[in-house]
Amino acid sequence: MILAGVLVAVVIARSGDDGGTSGDSGERGLTGGDFHSLVADPLIADRLYVGGHSAVSVSADGGRSWRPVASLENADAMGWGFTGGATWVSGHPGLSISTDGAASFARHNDGLPDTDVHAFGTTGETLVAAGPGLGVVSSTDGGETWNQLATDAGQAFFGRISAAADDPDHLVAANAAAGPVASSDGGRTWRLLTDFPATWVSTDERLTTIIASNADGAIRSTDGGDTWDAIELPDGASLVEIDPHHADRLYAGVHVGSSVQVFVSDDDGASWRAP
């Protein structure tokens, strides 16, 4: 992969406080020995999260500086969801929820049939979760009770499950064993969009643009998954995220040791720079 226009000089980290975090700010986001998720907060512009098995870090300035989120240590952050008043994170220990603007998180596994939740998302106030022992399940009461949607799908889903803003039954997820998949009936049945085993999908609000990424690169569709093209990424990038607040802005994460360096593109992936 080609690193086009990336500034490789060290970025000067900004200091500042971000509720619910601990430790010094730095130019990279701490995730631990792996890198599971890269999320642009749909509610707050320029707020990013990066997550792995042992740590989650947050940036309030578009990736320039980062602080670890103490209450998400060992949360194994894979899937993410945002409802009206809550931020949700899923992983091997189950679900974590914040109701104070992501300042702090607490475990919320009441009624969950299995706590190994590899994929998670929200459609309105409905929660959708998937994992090896779950298949695909949903909740309409904030995670108190869960309904089985599918038993023959969801075992290999990973990361975020995205829902269309204009059609809550239209979902897209990453299948790490096969490729990006879509559902038109709220998660009961799924179809493969293309053969590109993905560990992360990012979409626009209507699921017209879909980016699927993994350790080998990323592909993009601008017609809802009918056709796909490769995207040039910074060397070593494994996750790509669409910014919901800035047209044509993408983020790409490179896992280095126990942390993640995030790069930014303001021209839809034509060139990349340090934040």
N, C-alpha and C positions, 0 to 999 in steps of 0.2 A: 504494500500500500504506500501511497505517496503522501508525504506531509507537505501540503501546499500552503506556503505563506505563514507557517507557524513561527511565532517568536519563541526561540528556545532559551532566551535569557531568563534568569531567575525572576519570578514575579515577587514584588515586595508585598508581603502579607499585610492586610489592614487589621488594626486592632478594633475592638468593639465588643459589646455584649449581645448575646442572643439567648433568650430565656431557655432554661432546661439544658444548657450545654455546660461542659467542663473542660478544663485544660486550655493550653495556649492556642491561639489561632495560627494557621499556617497556610501555605500555598497549595497544599494537597489535603484531601479529605481522608481521614483514617477509616479503613474498613476491616483491617486484619488481613489474613492470608488469602482471602478470596474477594471477589467483586460480583455482587448479585444484582444491584439495582442502581439506576441513575434517574432521578425524578425531578422534573420542573413542577413546582407547586402551582396548581391551576388557580389558586385563590390569591396568592401573593407573588407579584412580579419579582423576578431576580432571586427568588428563594429556590435553592437546589438541595437535594439530598443525594448522598451516595451511601450504599449499604453493603455489608458483607456479613459473614457468619458471626463475627465477634464485635463489630462496631458499626455505628451509623454516624455520619457527620453531616452538618448543615452549613450552607453558605447563604448569607443574606445579601450578597453583592455579585451575584452572577458567576460565582466560581473563583473570585479573586482570593478570598480567604475562607477558612473553614474552622469549625469547632466540633468536637465530638458531642453526641447527644447521650448523656450519661444514662438516662432511663431506657435506652435501647441497646445497652450492652448485652451481647449474646442473644439478641432478638432474631438473628439470622435473616435480616430484612431482604425478602424476595419480592412479595407483592405489595402494592400500595393502593389505597382508595381514599377518596375525599367525599364526604357527605356534607350536608349543610353546616353542621356544627362540629364535625369530627374529622380527624386524620387517622387512618388505619394502616397498620403494617402487619404483614404475615411472614411466617417462617416456621422452622421446625418446632419451636415452643408454642405455636399457635398464633393468636391475634393479639396485637397491642393497639390501644386506642388512646388518642389525645382529644380532650374536649376543651383545652385551654390554648388553642392556637398553636399546637405542636410544641408548647413549652415543656410539657412532661407527658410521659406515656405510662399506661398501666396494662397489665395482661387482662384479656377479656375472652375467656374460653367457655363461658357458660353455655351448655347445650350443644357445643360443637362436637360432632361425632368422632372426629379424629383431629389431633392438634398439629399434624404435619402438613402445613398449608403452604404448598409451593407456589401457588398463584392466587391472586386476589384482585378484586375490583369492585366498583360501585356503579349502579345505574339508578340515578335518583337517590332514593333512600334505601334501595335494595342492595344487599351485600351478596357477592358471588365469590365462592371459594373453590379451589381445586387442589388435589394432591393424590399421592399414590394410594392412600387408604380411603380417600373421600369420594373419588370420582369428581362430579361437579355438584355442589350444593348451593342453596341460596337462603337468605334470611330477610324478612320484611319487618322485623321487630328489633332491629339493632343488635342482632346476634344472640338473642335469648333462645330462639328456636330456629331449626334449620330444616329445609325441604330438599329431598333428593331430586336432582334434575337429570343426572346421567350416571350410570355405573360403567358404561363402556367407553368413556372419554374422561379426560382430565388427569389421568395418572402421570402423564409426562408434561403437563402444563407447567410453565415456569414464568415468574415475574408478574407483571401487571395484566389484568384483564380489562380491556377498554370497551366502553359502551358508546353508541352514537347518541349525540345530544337530541336528535330529532326522532330517534327510534330506539327505545330502551331494550327492545328484543334483539337488536343487532349488536353482536359482541365480536371482538377479535382478541385472540390470545396467542402466546408463543408456545408451540409444542416442541420441546427440546429434542424429541426423537424423530420428528417428521418435518415440521415447518410451521409457519403461521397458519392459524385456523380461524374460521369464522362460524358464527351461529346466527340464524335469523329467527330463532324461536326462544330467545332468552336463556340459552345454554343447554337445552335438552338434546339437540343434535348439532354436530359440527362437521364442517367440510374443510379439507386441506386446500389452501390457496396456492401454495407453491412448495416445491421440495427444497427447502433451505432450513435445516434444523436450527431453530432460533431460541435464544435464552432471554430475549427482550423484544417487545414490540412497542412502538410509539406511534400515535395517530393524531390527526386533527380531530376536531369535535364531531365531524360527520362520518369519520372513518373512510373518507375518500383517499387521503394520503396515509399510507402505512409504511413505516420503516421497521424492518426486521433485522436484528443484529446478533452476532455471536463472535467468538474469538477469531474467526476467519474473515470478518468484515461485515458489510451491511448491504442490503438491497432495499429499493424503494418502489412503491406502486403509487401512482397518482389517479388510479381509476378503480379504487376499492379492492384491489387484489387481482384484477384480471391480467395485467402485465407488470413486469418488474425490470428494473435496471440497477446495476451496481453503483455504489457511492464511493468516491475516494475519501479515505479517512486518514487521520494522523497515524503514524506507525504504532502498532500495538493496541489501537483502540478496539474495544470489544462490545461496548454498549453505546447506543445513539439515542438521543432524546430530542423530540420536537418541543420548542418553547411555545406554550399556548398564548403568551402575551406579546410576542414579537414576530411579525411576519418574516419568513425566510431564515429565522435563527434556529440553529441546531447546536446541540452539545454532544461531545464525544468523550468518553472516559477511558483512560489508559491506566491499568493497574500496575503500580510500581512498588514491589516489596509488600508493605502492609498498608499502602495508601493509594489514592487515585488522583491523577492529574487530569483535570477537565479542560478540554479545548473548545473553542467557540467558532462557529461559522455564521456570518451574517448574510451570506449569499447562497443559502440553501445547499451548502456542502461543496461549493466550487473552490473555496479556500478556507484555511483554518488558522486560528491564532490563539495564543494564550489569553486568558481573560484580562 
